[in-house]
């Protein structure tokens, strides 16, 4: 069983966690020879893992929304500010150069402020939720391996790409993790 790289994004950890949770739930649903005690133990694991997945989802969504809706504007303004400064510098017009430089510096300052005030806290929340998920999975793996064996634990985990940065999903070409396990 390969573990997702700790360098994988929060979104990819969320997908991975959901896949493992679905594996635990499938084991409960499809195994007919479980004792009531075993079913209860697995149900507790599913509930605990589900709570961690929900926590990660609650951190990933605001971060992804921020990146895709707000941060892109700061990045664009910084790029355009740099471009305008370079263009003014080529024109060699002092007033235009000074204005473009001031604009580019203002955009860089706004970007730096946004990073510190908005992105960093959101990203830290994702990192904390990823760490919580990984810790919970490690603890769950130990408990389930002791009770059901290592093979079961391995069966709960999805296949990963060779880089271990994402879940392999050849059946979904629109998924960023699609492609053979060799990628």
Secondary structure, DSSP 4 states (H G I P E B T S, - for coil): -PPPPTTS-HHHHHHHHHHHHHHHHHHHHH-SS--HHHHHHHHHHHHHHHHHHHHHHHHHHHHHHIIIIIIHHHHHHHHHHHHHHHHHHHHT-HHHHHHHHHHHHHHHHHHHHHIIIIIHHHHHHHHHHHHHHHHHHHHHHHHHHHHH-HHHHHHHSPPB-TTSSSB--TT-TTSTT-S-TT-
